[in-house]
Amino acid sequence: MHAKCRSFAAFSARAKRALSDAGHRIHHGIAKLEEFLLLLAGERIQLLLAMIQTQQNRRRLCGLLSGFWRTPHGLSATRAPF
């Protein structure tokens, strides 16, 4: 009976170590997944901000160009009533 107790004790220590290793792997995997998701969210935010900035720049450029193109036509087409 003493030999059985020793073998069970050795098995339970190994089982605890294996479970703690598995638990560590799970926590490590979750941390990596969280890191990946946060980085992905950050990338999407940066992409969205870049798209917004590009659209704003495009609007400014179009506004400048349309004002530049309209000015000669507007000045030549309209005359002051005085």
ZIQUINOR-V209103 format. One line per field, one symbol per residue. phi: phi as a letter, one per 40 degrees, with the letter a starting at -180 (. if undefined). Layout:
phi: ???
//
This chain:
phi: .cccccccccccccccccccccccccccccccccccccccccccccccccccccccccccccccccccccdccccccbbccc
//
